[in-house]
Amino acid sequence: MRHRRHSAEHATVAVLLDVDGVVSPFASTAADRTHWPAAYWRSFVLDGIYVIEWSAALVDRLRAIAETPGVAMRWCTTWGRRAPAVLAPAIGLGADWPALDDAGGAFAVSPGWWKAQRAREALEDFAAVVWIDDFIDGWREARDEFDAPGPRWWETDRMLMISPDSARGLEPAQLDAVDRFVAAHLPPGDSD
């Protein structure tokens, strides 16, 4: 689903957000969760087998970004429509965010990664894009290895790419960078 800048939202900045390894880290030890206060960590079991962990403090930070006038949040995850339908009610955020379609696209380390295609489309539709996925660094490394030298669509001051450590998920400093980027790309008066 594409959302043009002239949509009813009048959004300027899109934030594309992954789930696994970003909102819900693949934490192996308590040390992987020290960047958010211990009292804020929550979990639930999906389908009786898959543990989803998240920090309520992270969710609060994401909520503040989502409530910023001019920002359009999007789920960009293999969860697809399950992100707003299943995850969002559990964490209390994102039930009204569209889930971007994978359209049968390729996985992260291939040049045709479907999430990269959604990020590229978002650059066409919005003044600026924040793309957060734990596989971005691996995707860029693969692109560096296989692409011919030259301009790359993602190397623009209109895009911020954040690739969290999968075991830790999003960290406060990374969200600080998102806040600064969003503020810099909103028209004056929109972030008041």
Secondary structure, DSSP 8 states (H G I E B T S, - for coil): ----TTSTT--SEEEEE--BTTTB----SGGGGTTS-GGGEEEEEETTTEEEEEEHHHHHHHHHHHTSTTEEEEE-STTTTHIIIIIHHHHTS-TTS-B---TT-B-TTSTTBHHHHHHHHHHHHSSEEEEE-TTHHHHHHHHHHHS-SS--TT-STTEEEE---TTT-S-HHHHHHHHHHHHHHS-TTTT-
